[in-house]
Amino acid sequence: MLEMALIYLVAAIVAVPVAKRLGLGSVLGYLIAGILIGPFVLGLVGDQTDVMHFAEFGVVMMLFLVGLELQPARLWTLRHSIVGLGGLQVLLTSALFFITVYLVLELRWETALAIGLMLSLSSTAIAVQTLTEKGWIKQEAGQNAFSVLLFQDIAVIPILALLPLVAFSDMTNATPNHTNLIEHYSASIQVIVSLAIIAAIVFAGKYIAAPVFRYIAETRIREVFTLFALFLVIAIAVLMQKIGLSPALGTFLAGVVLAESEFRHELEVDIEPFKGLLLGLFFITVGASIDFPLFVSEFYNVSLFVIALITIKALVLCALAWLFKIKSKQQLLFTFALAQGGEFAFVLLSLTSSLEILTTEQTKLTTLVVAISMLMAPMLMMLCEKIINNGNSKQPKFDSPEQIEATKNVIIAGYGRFGQVIGRLLTAQGYHLSILDHSPNQIDLLRRFGSKVYYGDAARGDLLEASGASDAQLLVIAIDDADKILAIVKIAQKYYPNLKIAARAIDRRHAYQLMNLGITTFKRETFDSALNLGVQALTLLGNNEAESQRAGKLFAEHDIESLTTLAELWGDDHSYGVAIKQRTEDLKQVLSNDKEAQKKLETCKNNKN
């Protein structure tokens, strides 16, 4: 066992850095490592079935981390692409594969249906890992691709239920699945139990996991926090597996529920190394499972099937991208990201084999076609990247530290509309600025108008140092990315403890995060403008200007006081909700009392007159 672990580690250590240096990406590096050590090339490792089952926890952990990045509100905004785009992709792709296999290859309709369903699924592991690695996951194509992948994970459940209905062998005679505890119940009972388990996961994540994490955090024993994080992920995966559902789907939901927890960043840091290791192992097992003797003997057929698989999926994805009005270059990225087979096909193939829907030869051939299409996926993404960057091959690079002029006064990170207002005010008062912005288009525009702005990321320590962070009086963070703002704050606090920080807060939640980091000088980006418009709205409603201004002043003072008070409760949803209601009632009372006081004062003045 230790020797096998050593082989896997050495293969990854050698192949992945080489692949990265050659611009092939880490996924392709792991796949190549698997091919080399697999039973059909060097023969250093044998059958990968058992190892793959273990390595699939990498996919489970990846979906948990993806869930942590998706707050419930953001997930809700993706509902149309999940159901509409994802549903159409599975239906249309399955239908086209069914027609092709049934009419062209003249196989039984049951076999054609099973192959169509399993080939409609794409590789969540490869697609999400590659999109994240390239920085595309948050783009339009990345979000839509993720929506489709999420629907595919959900679709596996009805597919698993459907396949036994078209089986040639009697399910009662088939080898029972001892891992599924509810398979002997009726379909309606299974649905009810499944929904109840999912609801329990959501409830536990919201009302049990967060307080437990808080309790463990108070012990200040980091390894216990990590242990509980791993326990949570694995326990949910096992529970979902026991009722025949996708483990990845369960952990994804848990991640979404915990996305608004104050421990989100700690969870990401703790789970990320395990996810990386297991996901790398999964890719290695996929590479090692490619049957090269079969590939050589069936070279023509396998090549034709792989081309057909990629082409059919690409045509469907391209048509859907056009139908859902995805932008032109994003259409290409969306298409190439999903035009491959997926790991769930291996799960379905083991089931179809036991049910005799596919013969042994058909199972081996389909497994090989799916594995090779997964091997081709990173290459397709590389091709896509070259096409997208065609004509833009000269990608702008950050200004070097030597090009950046240091300041002893103020560094401004981010020079969009928000940062420019601050910059103009400080410049007018005679302060020298060193300005960093990470948008090349914004830099070009500002430089055309004579502004001295440097292209760089303030989260990079060397560029922050070059801007004069060691001697500067103040760092103003004015970018529009909440996570990036927090990252810059942490770097500045760690390396430049004497540097004062003033930050832009994206919203109230982000303000709480800044306060937890000790930042007291910040401005919520829309609060003042919204408050000023509210004061004008009061005037338009018939209140005199003095009354409106006074109401706005009282509202602002009360809100700032509430922000400080509620920051201590943020993360405890129940206490926070109760406090919010109480503060709202207090505000109404404050405004009402002030209005009464003003009326009495006005009456007294009139009586004196």
HELIX and SHEET records of a PDB file:
HELIX    1   1 LEU A    2  ARG A   21  1                                  20    
HELIX    2   2 SER A   26  ILE A   37  1                                  12    
HELIX    3   3 THR A   49  ALA A   55  1                                   7    
HELIX    4   4 PHE A   57  GLU A   69  1                                  13    
HELIX    5   5 PRO A   72  THR A   77  1                                   6    
HELIX    6   6 ARG A   79  HIS A   80  1                                   2    
HELIX    7   7 SER A   81  LEU A   85  3                                   5    
HELIX    8   8 GLY A   86  ILE A   99  1                                  14    
HELIX    9   9 THR A  100  VAL A  104  3                                   5    
HELIX   10  10 TRP A  109  LEU A  119  1                                  11    
HELIX   11  11 THR A  124  LYS A  134  1                                  11    
HELIX   12  12 GLU A  140  LEU A  162  1                                  23    
HELIX   13  13 LEU A  163  VAL A  166  5                                   4    
HELIX   14  14 ALA A  187  ALA A  204  1                                  18    
HELIX   15  15 GLY A  205  ALA A  209  3                                   5    
HELIX   16  16 ALA A  210  THR A  219  1                                  10    
HELIX   17  17 ARG A  222  LYS A  242  1                                  21    
HELIX   18  18 PRO A  247  VAL A  257  1                                  11    
HELIX   19  19 LEU A  258  GLU A  260  5                                   3    
HELIX   20  20 ARG A  264  ALA A  288  1                                  25    
HELIX   21  21 PHE A  292  SER A  297  1                                   6    
HELIX   22  22 PHE A  299  LEU A  323  1                                  25    
HELIX   23  23 SER A  328  LEU A  338  1                                  11    
HELIX   24  24 PHE A  344  SER A  354  1                                  11    
HELIX   25  25 THR A  360  ILE A  388  1                                  29    
HELIX   26  26 PRO A  401  GLN A  403  5                                   3    
HELIX   27  27 ARG A  417  ALA A  428  1                                  12    
HELIX   28  28 PRO A  440  ARG A  448  1                                   9    
HELIX   29  29 GLY A  461  ALA A  466  1                                   6    
HELIX   30  30 ALA A  482  TYR A  495  1                                  14    
HELIX   31  31 ARG A  508  ASN A  516  1                                   9    
HELIX   32  32 PHE A  527  LEU A  540  1                                  14    
HELIX   33  33 GLU A  545  ALA A  567  1                                  23    
HELIX   34  34 ASP A  573  LYS A  608  1                                  36    
SHEET    1   A 6 TYR A 454  TYR A 455  0                                        
SHEET    2   A 6 LEU A 433  ASP A 437  1                                        
SHEET    3   A 6 VAL A 410  ALA A 413  1                                        
SHEET    4   A 6 LEU A 474  ILE A 477  1                                        
SHEET    5   A 6 LYS A 500  ALA A 505  1                                        
SHEET    6   A 6 PHE A 522  ARG A 524  1                                        
END                                                                             
